[in-house]
Amino acid sequence: MRHLAKTVLGITLATVVAVGTAATAHSAERQAEPRAAAAGPCSPGVVVPSTTEYDGIPGPNFWKLVQCLGAQGGYTGPIDGVLGYNSWMGVQKRLDSLLFYTPPTYTGSGDVETWKGLQRYAGHYGTYEGPVDGYPGVNTYKGLAYALNERIALRHP
């Protein structure tokens, strides 16, 4: 009888420990979820730096970073690398708030004036040293990607 009581007590304790450990682990997971959700799609570690700063060829991560710049100007859509009217509006508003974009109206497109603003941004925060002509080339993409990588993907303001 004594042996049976020890066995039942051992099983009961093991069950209590297992249930308590599982509940603690589940509670920790639930607490971590809001932090991950609060990070947002443009947070360092979530958005991936672009290799465009090395090769001058804008790829999907480059365009996602441009959308993240737009998010700083009020864009609230998906960060999918496909820039539409609302993405460009956000980019223009952010550039305007930084005094890099000054036309009288927002066009919601990647037009010449927007690219002039992006070139100014790239010259100020990045490595771009070319003309501010509104026509992006390899050096515009490299300089802009460097600036976006540093200020958005890696968060070195």
C-alpha positions, 0 to 999 in steps of 0.5 A: 500500500505504501508503494502504491501511495508513493507512485500515485503521489509521484504521478500527481506531482509530475502532472502538476509540474508538467501542467504548470510548465505548459501554462507558463510557456503558453503565457510567455508565448501570449505575452510575446505575440503583442510585441511581435505584432507591434513591431510592424512590417517596417521594423528592423529584423522584419524588413530585409536590407536591400542589395541594391546599394551594391549592384544598383539594381532595384529588387523587391526589398528595395521597393519594400523599403521605399514603401516603408519610407512612404509609411513614415508619410502616412501610407498604411497599405501592405509592404509588398514592394508594389508601389501604387498611388497611395504608396507614392503619396506616402513617399511624397508626404514623407519627403515633403516633411523632410524638405526634400520635396516641394512641388505645389501638389502631391501627384501620387506617382513616381514622377520626376519631382518625386525622384528629385526628392528621393535623390535629395534624400539619397544625397543627404542620408546616403551615398548619392553624389550625382545630379538632382535631375529626377531621372534615377540611374544606377547611382541613384538606386545605390545611394537611395538603397544605402540610405534606406538600409541605414535609416529603415532596415538597420535603424541607424538614424 
